């Protein structure tokens, strides 16, 4: 039985050392979080769009899996220019998802099962249809400076030129001219997502008031979308155009970011039982400590991107081959870098990333084995694991044969820009990039059964289902004791039972090995050894000298393996083993 959602910590593991008993226990360190993208999770009313009642009827599924919290992607009122990350009313539910009564019923059902609810907080920008923006563009008193408005210039031919050269994350200029106000407004994302001006204290006050409103409704925390972008350099100077998105040095981890977040903490988030996750693109370990460290801003953890962007060249669409050695180095750096001052979030995919089995594993012959291997990794590193919907059954990237099948604004803009600029002659020239790293891969409907549309809807789904739903689905997985789903449930239970997997010290083994990811976890007298083969062929593993193998017993594996480790042994394709000292 999981801890009650109002309980702060679990009881120490039976027989643990004095060091274990003195740990600074926190529920969110010991939790496993399940991310739900509502538009694609489950559709209860048959309109082809997932909804809150669809999530509610799957709460028992989440409880059976064993997760402790749900991170719910935006369900607020929105014109859906960026699938809900363009919010037009923070205190209202988008009609396609239901209403506030549906949301309150979902919260009650989750809490009845001791599952906490974390809401997505999107306050770097709003929708251009938000009341604040409409008042600002009309220059109504008190709203003139709610957003970044600037005069532009004209070029030699008399064409209007934006105020600076910053680029949008989704391609093109980060500025759009507004005819009503006769000025340009800043949008680091889509033109329908104008950036709020956090230098304005009235903006901050309005945001804090809204956050407190949601906390009073009983939620258990916030995941904060691109929160390290809310502070921009004064004067909004031109950015460096040499590589990557132009302008990031002026708004990633901006000059007042820590002032704003500490104010937010003091005004809203001082309750230490809240889970607060800051999405922070571009941060390194030293930056992260300023957000989550003992003397930092008070966030529980950050989502860093280094381990999911290390194979990108100038931009994400240039992603290519990746090296396990580099992957290990990055994850190890974060494991050790926040070990004594901060806390890690552990994830390999989410609504903005391709499916991890297709990215880091094998979505063909060894789909099941590699899905289990990657789950073993995320649940045995130090940090809070995040499961993205469908990961729990080994869902894969989809085939996107035509631009008509795309729904993601970022992917659509990329294709249009590539064709307009002559970088591609047809969609086929960029299809591989779309299918490898595009966000639509993560947004195909959750595959519940082998019925039409994967059991997601009785209507026509808003985005097509992955064609493999007939064999990769929840119904099939739950009926098969050797499935990814059952393995994930065992992983979650193991992590709940063993403090060493939560609080234990991490030490990387075999850092230069091109195929094996191995490490130890140590907490007082408790020890663990994790060995993972990232190859589709057998690989011989020799445990380094100095690693004590005596007393270790097999805790979980994705293959039939010996119950005690040897100094040298063979790992099968995508084999994963976890050995622990017995309780």
Residue, then its C-alpha position, 0 to 999 in steps of 0.5 A: x500500500x502506498x503512503x497516504x497523499x498527506x503523509x510526508x514520508x514512508x517508514x525506513x526499510x526494515x533492518x537499515x543502518x543508522x545512516x538510513x534512519x537519519x535520512x532527510x526523507x521526503x515523499x517526492x524523493x521516494x515517489x514515482x511520477x506518471x505523466x499524462x498528456x490528456x489529449x492523448x490518454x483516454x477519450x470518454x465522450x467519443x469526440x476523438x480527444x482525450x478528456x478528464x473523465x477518460x483519465x478518471x476511468x483509468x485511475x485504477x490502472x495507475x493505482x495497479x501500476x503503483x505510481x505515487x503522483x500524476x503530472x497532468x499536462x495543461x487542461x486549462x482553457x486554450x485555443x490549442x495553438x500548442x496543444x494547451x501550452x497556450x493558456x487563455x484562462x488559468x482558472x477554467x478547464x478547456x471544453x474538450x477536456x470537460x469542466x471543473x467538476x470533472x477536474x475535481x472528481x479526478x482529484x478526489x479519485x486520485x487522492x482516494x488512492x493515495x496518488x498526488x496530483x501535480x499541475x502544469x504551470x505555464x507562465x513564461x507566456x500565455x495565449x494571445x487570446x488571454x484577457x491580459x493580452x487583449x487588454x495589453x494590446x488595447x493599452x488598457x490602464x494597468x496592462x500596458x506592460x504585461x507583455x514585451x512590446x517594442x517598436x521595430x525598424x524598417x530595412x533599406x526597402x522600407x519593410x518592417x524589421x523586428x526589434x531584435x534578431x531573437x529566434x523562436x523555439x519553433x522557428x522564425x523571428x521571436x517577434x510578431x507585429x500587432x496591427x491594433x497596437x502598432x508595435x511588435x510583441x515578443x514570443x519565444x514560442x509560437x506567435x500565439x504565445x506572447x511572453x509575459x513581462x516578469x519585470x512588471x510586479x503586477x504580472x508576478x502578483x497575478x501569477x502568484x494569486x493564480x497559483x495559490x488559487x490552485x493550491x487551495x483546491x488541493x493540488x500537490x505541486x507544479x511542474x513549471x514549463x520553461x521556467x528559466x526563460x521568464x527573465x530577459x536581459x534588460x534592453x533585449x539586445x541582439x543575440x549571437x547568430x553563430x549556431x543554435x537558436x539566436x538570443x538564448x544567452x539573453x533569456x536562458x537563466x536570465x539576470x533576475x530569474x532567481x529573484x523571481x523564483x525566490x519571491x515565488x517560493x516565499x509567496x506561494x511555495x514555502x510548504x515543503x510537502x509540495x513537489x515543484x519541478x522546473x523545466x530548465x532548458x540549457x542548465x548545467x549542474x552548477x546552474x541547477x544547484x542554484x534552483x534546487x540546492x540548499x541555498x537555492x530557489x526552493x524548487x524540488x528538482x529541475x528537468x535538465x535536457x543535456x542527456x536528451x540533446x547531446x546528439x543534436x548538432x545546431x538544432x534538434x532536427x540534426x540529431x544523429x548517432x549517439x555514444x553510450x560512453x557520452x550518455x553515461x558521462x552526462x548522467x554520471x555527472x548529474x548523479x554526482x553533481x547533485x548528490x549532496x546539494x539538490x535532487x535529480x529528476x530521471x526521465x528519458x522521454x516525455x510529451x516533447x521527446x521521442x519514445x525512449x525505446x526508439x531513441x535509446x533502445x530497439x523498437x523492433x526485435x528487442x522492443x520488450x527487452x530494451x524497454x525493460x532495460x531503460x526502465x531499469x535505468x530510470x528506476x535505479x538511478x538517484x532521483x525521482x523517476x518520471x514515467x511518460x504514458x505508454x512507456x509502461x507498455x513499451x510504446x514506440x515512435x510512429x510512422x508519419x508518412x505525410x505532412x498531413x499527419x503532423x499535428x505539432x506546430x514545431x514539426x509543421x513549421x520545420x517542414x514548411x521552413x525547410x521547403x521554403x528555404x530550399x533545404x528540402x525538395x519534398x517532405x520525404x527529405x525531412x521525414x526521417x528527422x520528423x520520425x526520429x525526434x518529432x514531438x508527435x511521436x509522443x502524442x499518438x494515443x495511448x494504446x489500451x487494446x487491439x480494438x479500433x483506434x487502440x481503444x482510445x476513442x469511439x470516434x476519430x482520433x485527433x492524431x492517428x494511432x501508431x499502427x502497432x497498437x494491435x500487439x502493443x497495448x495495455x490489455x495484451x500487456x496486463x495479460x502477459x506476465x512477462x510484459x513491460x507493464x508487469x516489469x515496470x510494476x515490479x520496478x516500482x515496488x522494488x524502489x518503494x521497498x529499498x532505500x538504497x535505490x532512492x538515497x544510495x550513493x552512485x558510483x559509475x563503473x566501466x565508464x569507457x565501455x562502449x556497450x555496458x552501463x554499470x554502476x553501484x548504489x551504496x547506503x550504509x550497509x546496503x549495496x546494489x549493483x546494476x548492469x545494463x547491456x545497451x547492445x543487440x548482441x551478447x557482451x561479456x562483462x567483467x566487474x572491476x576489482x574492488x567492487x564487492x560481490x559477496x552478499x549480493x542477490x538478484x533483485x530483478x532482471x529482464x532475463x533468466x540469470x544467476x541469482x548471484x553475480x560473478x566476476x565475469x559473465x555474459x549479458x544477453x541483448x539488452x539484458x538488465x540485472x540488478x543485484x542488492x544486499x538482502x533486507 
